[in-house]
């Protein structure tokens, strides 16, 4: 694995909420640390309510992880545009995050250990 990126099992159980609703809870989440950035929690897709996530046309490229696809979250009171991302075909060194989704923490979207 790239010395720039570390992936390990996230300790405990993690939950993601949007607009107060629980989108997912997982004891199988991954913690990704990249350089000096704060760590990011990646949730297995199987542990998320995918019906609340709508794929968008937005994408970005990371030289270390590959191409990211984005999702908006359809909450009851608001749509959070491009609030989640996934590396559907990640580079080999970070293959562990395949089939996982991460979320931008923002007003109304939280990721926390429970």
Buried (B, 14 or more C-beta within 10 A) or exposed (E): EBEEBBBEEBEEBBBBBBBEEEBBBBEBBBBBBBEEEEBBBBBBBEBBBBEBBBEBEEEEEBEBBBEBBBBBBBBEEEEBEBBBBBBBEBBEBBEBBBBBBBBBBEEBBBBEEE
